[in-house]
Amino acid sequence: MNDFLSELKRRVLVYDGAMGTTLQKHGLTAEDFWGKEGCNELLVLSRPDVIRQVHASFLEAGCDVIETDSFGSASIVLAEYGIADRARELNLAAARLAREVADSYSTPEKPRFVAGSMGPTTKLPSLGHIGYDAMYAAYREQAEALVEGGVDVLLIETCQDLLQAKIAIAASQDAMRLAREANPQRQVALQVQITLEASGTMLLGSEIGAALAVLESFQPDVIGLNCATGPAEMNDAVRYLCQNSTVPISVQPNAGLPQNEGGHAVYKLTPAELAAYLRRFVADYGVQVVGGCCGTTPEHLHAVVAALKGVTPAQRDYTAQSVAASAFSAVPLETNGQPVIIAEEMNTTTRLEHFRNMVRAGDYDGILALAKRLVTEGSQMLDLCCAIVGEDEVGYMNAVLEKIATRVTAPILVDSTEANVIEEALKRIPGKPIINSINLEDGEKRTSLVLPMAKRYGAAVIALTIDEQGMALTADKKVAVAHRIHDLAVNKYGMRSEDLIFDALT
């Protein structure tokens, strides 16, 4: 097992504080940034001595984990400084520098770890600023370099867009798998943290329940919150995560809400106040990873370390949940015996021609109005099928989703017989969709295509009790087919049991 995860099972881990705030104390000039002022990530090359001092200051304060100076080292961000081609070099240097410092402070009694920081970039894929594949390529390059540089955990942090988080996770998991193939002993953990505004939602309006539904389906090692607000504003979301998540929870708040003084952001939460909040999150809610974000100094983290001495995380009581989610909210798949209402009016293969005609005419405003009406009338999910014989199903599906994926509050069922259509749809949905559907009519031909997609893109799947002999007609046969599909999905493709929905076809 990864040493980071072994240590996490044993005790609370304390991350470092703010890189930017601490750098401001060093009086850096434009020359230190090689003329690209504001690009803190370049300092790992131009002033490694300063970055080394920052890392050391937090380790001296007693922190267990330091974050690489790579928050904005994705090529997407570096392109704004004209240095996109240096992404790999910067991430590799950041990881090696942090590794060197962490190792110099590490002891058998108190090992120190390195988290490879990966920020949200400056693009929001849910709003069409960048496509899935382009963002994936940037994150994959960053993750591979950080892993090669020796990080213990990949930290996808400050996520503002659920689709961005999903892309970063897929890229990170691919980089981690590549490292394991090259060296089976090389184990890297994955931690994902979203950012909630003072309103209690992410930047695009996603609630904490939707965020958890999306992130849990990828089975990261740690899920948490960081940035935007202080710990007081995070309280309800922290409690929700601790009550509902099946994985360890992390919290890295700012030193309070930023206040504008003379055009500068000022953070006024004191070290003692931050320490008191984080101690309560651990002792009362069961948080296992804490640290600081904007405005938090080595003094803040020293107080946190002192406050957590001898504190054991509260025992958490949770049950894995079966949930789908739109970009905004989650919908439980089990609602105390009540049916979940799925609208099928947005399906081009039914006898009703209304939706098919709208798709053909490119009436996407009308389709959005239809989707909103169905939700208003009580539909909790929307089944979306854009197949028309001989026509461009991929094009139709992409166009419809571009219009409705971030404008409708109901989760989407992606309904298609074509695997490439399903994959293109999954790349456009910020929430947690459901794939409709799989069966074993042709053996594992369809499951071998669809189940890996469900795992990779974070989707649930409807499974029909049909095998090579046709529809199962007895209860025993239906259960047997269901078991077979479950074993394929969970044991072969790594899905969660909670993300399978069985249709017994009665």
Phi, psi and omega in degrees: 000148173305133182300327178301313181290324177298317180291325179296327178290339186268328186198173175286136177255137181250121176276171178282190181250214189279126174289311184298313180300318181290324179297328182299338181282353185264003175058041182289149181245173179302328180296324178296334180264013182053038177082000182247063186301138182100344179270079182303330184294336180288342183294341177294340176258317186279325180220062180300334179297322179290315180297322177299319179295320179298311179303314183297324182296325179282326176292324175298328179286351177105007181294149179269332187228132172247146181260138179296151176278068185221016184310317181249030184268015171285147183301333179300318180282315182297334178300331180289344175255003180077021183229036180301329183288353181258012184301308182299315181301316182291317180293320179296316180294319180298317181292316181294323180294312179296321179300316180300315182291315180300317181296327181290340179257349186284140175226162178303325181283329182221081177293148178246145187236162179239128176254127178277106185283127177230109182278183186279000189064194180248015183239145176245102182298329179297334179262008176082013179293333183202150179276163181305308188296321180293318178291321177302315183299319180294314179293323180297316178300316181294313182297317181298318181293320179295318178295316178299326181285350172107021180289155177268334183213139172269122184251102175272108191235163175059036181292128182249346186225123183298326179292322176299317179297318180296320179294315180297321179296313180300316180295318180294317180295325176293318178296320179294320179295319178300318179295320179295323180295323179285327181210098183303339178281347183275102181246124179241134179275165180232125179235133182233128181232130176262167177242127176253134176287174179300337178291344181096000177238166174289173185306321183268006175100007181288131176280163182299325179296320178294317180299315180295319179301317180292310186292320183298328182295339178271351177054053174290171181277331180216140175235141181194196184233148169204160171068181176072311184228175172274180183294329181300317182287341180273350192309306185297320180292321178298314179299318179299313180299316182293332180275342189234339182277146178267358181242164178303149184250139177242149177220122178227084184279165167288168174280061183088174176292136180294140177242137182275116177231109180064032180083005180241144176283126181239135182246123192248002177291129184281161175306317181296321180293315178300315181299320181295316179297312184293326176298318180293321178300323180286307187289324185264325186253336180098018176299142184244346178229126179229165179176194182232159176237221189307132176086353182270129186253173173304328178295320177299313185287330174299319178293322179296313180302315180296319183291336184265358179299124179079002181270129178257133178301140177300147176292127181262137180245109183216161176229133178301135186248146172264111189218142167248165182208145168273190175292347189244320187214162182259151177232114178297141178275349176238112186238062176052045176084352179274144180288148171270127186271119180247122178281134179245014182286342180263056183224119184284352185263000179278171180290338178287130186267352188304306183292320179301318179293323178296319179296312181299325183277353183067032181274071186284333173294320177293322178294319177297317179297320178298314181300316180294323179295318180298321178292316180299326181281355174120359178289132181265342176215160182238120175277123184241116176230128183239024182281125172226123187308127176080003182243173189279087183295320179299314180299317179296314182298315179298318182293319179294315181293326177300330181275321191253341190300326180249016182235357182239137186275356181263142174298158185248135169265118178276113189244106179199151174271351184258123183297323182293329177292316179301314183297316179298322179294315182297332179288348184250355187258118180290327184277203178250102183275179176236135177269128182239099011199182175233160171202182182248027181303320178253037183067225182265014183302311182280318182298326181292341176265317190277318184297319175299327177294317180301316179295314185292321186257002176073057181236154168271167184222136171270128181243128181264142182278071177229135174232198185297338179270000180107196182291130177295131187254342179249161180299315181298319181292320179298317180295321181296317179295319179299317178299320181296316179294318179301315182296321177297310185295315187275310187276329181267321187248359171077019177283165173274144176302325183295345182261019175246132178240118184262128175256110185282354175055051180268000000 
